[in-house]
Amino acid sequence: MTTKDLYPIQLAQADKVELAQDLIVRQCKSGSIALDTTCILSGYSKETLADKISKPREVLSRACNGRGGLDIDVLINLIRESGSALILQYMAQKLGGEFRFLSQDEIEIKQTEDHLAMLKAKRAA
């Protein structure tokens, strides 16, 4: 038994959101499985995670079992508190895309391209 097994609530601290492994994402066959796997990956008990997102444990359990849903703001909180982007990765996969985080350089390039596009549009008008 590891220390994390003994003290999951003390050690599970989502300082940042990380991507789940592609294999895990591909194995999620439904949104409820992605939710349940997110809870598992967090290292928190469902009760603790439910408290962190300000929902009763039963609400989170129903969503993980496919018998209920969660509001988008609750999902965002779940992603933050769990530290896993699995839910976003699952949704992107189902839409034929891929979710990933941009590097600082990619963000700056995107902002520069957006700024140039805006300047070109103004110039054309």
C-alpha positions as a Markdown table, in Angstrom:
| # | Residue | x | y | z |
|---|---|---|---|---|
| 1 | Met | 0.0 | 0.0 | 0.0 |
| 2 | Thr | 1.4 | 3.4 | -1.0 |
| 3 | Thr | 1.2 | 6.6 | 0.9 |
| 4 | Lys | -1.3 | 8.0 | -1.6 |
| 5 | Asp | -3.5 | 5.0 | -0.8 |
| 6 | Leu | -3.4 | 5.8 | 2.8 |
| 7 | Tyr | -3.9 | 9.6 | 2.6 |
| 8 | Pro | -5.6 | 10.3 | -0.7 |
| 9 | Ile | -7.2 | 13.5 | 0.5 |
| 10 | Gln | -4.0 | 15.0 | 1.8 |
| 11 | Leu | -1.9 | 14.2 | -1.3 |
| 12 | Ala | -4.4 | 14.8 | -4.1 |
| 13 | Gln | -4.0 | 18.5 | -4.8 |
| 14 | Ala | -4.8 | 19.8 | -8.3 |
| 15 | Asp | -2.3 | 22.6 | -8.8 |
| 16 | Lys | -2.8 | 22.5 | -12.5 |
| 17 | Val | -4.8 | 20.7 | -15.1 |
| 18 | Glu | -3.0 | 18.0 | -17.0 |
| 19 | Leu | -3.8 | 16.0 | -20.1 |
| 20 | Ala | -4.8 | 12.4 | -19.7 |
| 21 | Gln | -2.9 | 9.7 | -21.7 |
| 22 | Asp | -4.4 | 9.2 | -25.2 |
| 23 | Leu | -5.0 | 5.5 | -24.4 |
| 24 | Ile | -7.2 | 6.5 | -21.4 |
| 25 | Val | -9.2 | 9.0 | -23.6 |
| 26 | Arg | -9.8 | 6.4 | -26.3 |
| 27 | Gln | -11.0 | 3.8 | -23.8 |
| 28 | Cys | -13.8 | 6.2 | -22.6 |
| 29 | Lys | -16.8 | 5.0 | -24.5 |
| 30 | Ser | -19.3 | 7.5 | -22.9 |
| 31 | Gly | -19.3 | 10.8 | -21.2 |
| 32 | Ser | -20.2 | 9.1 | -17.9 |
| 33 | Ile | -17.2 | 6.9 | -18.2 |
| 34 | Ala | -15.0 | 10.0 | -18.9 |
| 35 | Leu | -16.5 | 11.6 | -15.7 |
| 36 | Asp | -15.9 | 8.6 | -13.6 |
| 37 | Thr | -12.4 | 8.2 | -14.9 |
| 38 | Thr | -11.7 | 11.9 | -14.1 |
| 39 | Cys | -12.8 | 11.2 | -10.6 |
| 40 | Ile | -10.5 | 8.3 | -10.3 |
| 41 | Leu | -7.5 | 10.2 | -11.8 |
| 42 | Ser | -8.0 | 13.0 | -9.3 |
| 43 | Gly | -6.9 | 10.8 | -6.4 |
| 44 | Tyr | -9.9 | 12.2 | -4.4 |
| 45 | Ser | -12.8 | 10.1 | -3.1 |
| 46 | Lys | -16.1 | 11.0 | -4.9 |
| 47 | Glu | -17.3 | 12.5 | -1.7 |
| 48 | Thr | -14.3 | 14.8 | -1.4 |
| 49 | Leu | -14.4 | 15.8 | -5.0 |
| 50 | Ala | -18.2 | 16.4 | -4.8 |
| 51 | Asp | -17.5 | 18.7 | -1.8 |
| 52 | Lys | -14.8 | 20.6 | -3.8 |
| 53 | Ile | -17.3 | 21.3 | -6.6 |
| 54 | Ser | -20.1 | 22.2 | -4.2 |
| 55 | Lys | -22.4 | 19.3 | -5.2 |
| 56 | Pro | -23.8 | 16.5 | -3.2 |
| 57 | Arg | -22.0 | 13.2 | -3.7 |
| 58 | Glu | -25.2 | 11.6 | -5.1 |
| 59 | Val | -25.3 | 14.2 | -7.9 |
| 60 | Leu | -21.7 | 13.4 | -8.9 |
| 61 | Ser | -22.3 | 9.6 | -8.6 |
| 62 | Arg | -25.4 | 9.8 | -10.8 |
| 63 | Ala | -23.5 | 11.7 | -13.5 |
| 64 | Cys | -20.7 | 9.1 | -13.3 |
| 65 | Asn | -23.2 | 6.3 | -13.7 |
| 66 | Gly | -25.0 | 8.0 | -16.7 |
| 67 | Arg | -28.2 | 8.7 | -14.8 |
| 68 | Gly | -27.7 | 12.4 | -14.4 |
| 69 | Gly | -25.8 | 15.4 | -15.8 |
| 70 | Leu | -23.7 | 18.2 | -14.7 |
| 71 | Asp | -24.0 | 21.9 | -15.6 |
| 72 | Ile | -21.1 | 23.3 | -17.7 |
| 73 | Asp | -19.8 | 25.4 | -14.9 |
| 74 | Val | -19.8 | 22.4 | -12.6 |
| 75 | Leu | -17.8 | 20.5 | -15.2 |
| 76 | Ile | -15.3 | 23.3 | -15.4 |
| 77 | Asn | -14.9 | 23.2 | -11.6 |
| 78 | Leu | -14.5 | 19.4 | -11.8 |
| 79 | Ile | -11.7 | 19.8 | -14.3 |
| 80 | Arg | -10.0 | 22.3 | -12.1 |
| 81 | Glu | -10.4 | 20.4 | -8.9 |
| 82 | Ser | -9.5 | 17.0 | -10.4 |
| 83 | Gly | -6.5 | 18.3 | -12.2 |
| 84 | Ser | -7.5 | 16.3 | -15.3 |
| 85 | Ala | -8.5 | 17.6 | -18.8 |
| 86 | Leu | -9.9 | 14.2 | -19.7 |
| 87 | Ile | -13.5 | 15.5 | -20.0 |
| 88 | Leu | -12.3 | 18.1 | -22.5 |
| 89 | Gln | -10.2 | 15.5 | -24.4 |
| 90 | Tyr | -13.2 | 13.2 | -24.6 |
| 91 | Met | -15.5 | 15.9 | -25.9 |
| 92 | Ala | -12.9 | 17.0 | -28.5 |
| 93 | Gln | -12.4 | 13.4 | -29.6 |
| 94 | Lys | -16.1 | 12.8 | -30.0 |
| 95 | Leu | -16.2 | 15.9 | -32.3 |
| 96 | Gly | -13.4 | 14.7 | -34.4 |
| 97 | Gly | -10.7 | 16.9 | -32.9 |
| 98 | Glu | -8.1 | 16.9 | -30.3 |
| 99 | Phe | -7.7 | 19.0 | -27.1 |
| 100 | Arg | -4.3 | 20.2 | -26.2 |
| 101 | Phe | -2.8 | 23.1 | -24.3 |
| 102 | Leu | -0.9 | 25.7 | -26.3 |
| 103 | Ser | 2.7 | 26.7 | -25.4 |
| 104 | Gln | 3.4 | 30.3 | -24.6 |
| 105 | Asp | 5.0 | 30.7 | -28.1 |
| 106 | Glu | 1.9 | 29.3 | -29.7 |
| 107 | Ile | -0.3 | 31.7 | -27.8 |
| 108 | Glu | 1.8 | 34.7 | -28.8 |
| 109 | Ile | 1.8 | 33.6 | -32.5 |
| 110 | Lys | -2.0 | 33.2 | -32.4 |
| 111 | Gln | -2.4 | 36.7 | -30.8 |
| 112 | Thr | -0.1 | 38.2 | -33.4 |
| 113 | Glu | -2.0 | 36.5 | -36.2 |
| 114 | Asp | -5.4 | 37.7 | -34.8 |
| 115 | His | -4.0 | 41.2 | -34.5 |
| 116 | Leu | -2.8 | 41.2 | -38.1 |
| 117 | Ala | -6.1 | 39.9 | -39.3 |
| 118 | Met | -7.9 | 42.7 | -37.5 |
| 119 | Leu | -5.5 | 45.3 | -39.0 |
| 120 | Lys | -6.1 | 43.9 | -42.5 |
| 121 | Ala | -9.8 | 44.0 | -42.0 |
| 122 | Lys | -9.7 | 47.6 | -40.9 |
| 123 | Arg | -7.5 | 48.5 | -43.9 |
| 124 | Ala | -9.9 | 46.8 | -46.3 |
| 125 | Ala | -12.9 | 48.6 | -44.9 |
